[in-house]
Amino acid sequence: MISARREGEIDLDDDFLAEASMDELRRVALLKARGSLPPKTRNVLYRAKSVAIHNYVLRRANGRCEGCMAAAPFRAGDGRPFLETHHTTRVADGGPDHPRKVIGLCPNCHRRAHLSQDSEIFNASLIMKLPKLEAAAKRATTHS
Ligand SMILES: [Zn+2]
């Protein structure tokens, strides 16, 4: 869909981002904000990138927690398996907002990553899992 449109005409609204393929979500997630963009356009792009990463990671997780591998504990109101996205490197600490840095977790694993006694070790184990999860997702995605 993106490739069929001219650059600059990518539709970045929530409906598009809900229906987009994993490849399209990855491409939106990796769009670069050019310094010359007006602030309003930069904000739209920043938000779209965040939504794309969130949707992409949940699609990659495919209904299973990427931490403990258990099935999502329940279905959300929209019928989708409920998982949360966790930034393994805090964006505020300069960590890039990138699919390779974000993991889909069940609420227990997400709380563990933030609040447990072993949160640093657990988070490090998640960081080590991400390259494998990303490689598998890329293999599963058809590139046109
Ligand atoms: Zn879990």
Residues whose N, C-alpha, C, O or C-beta is under 5 A from the ligand:
A	BS01	ZN	C65 G67 C68 M69 C106 C109
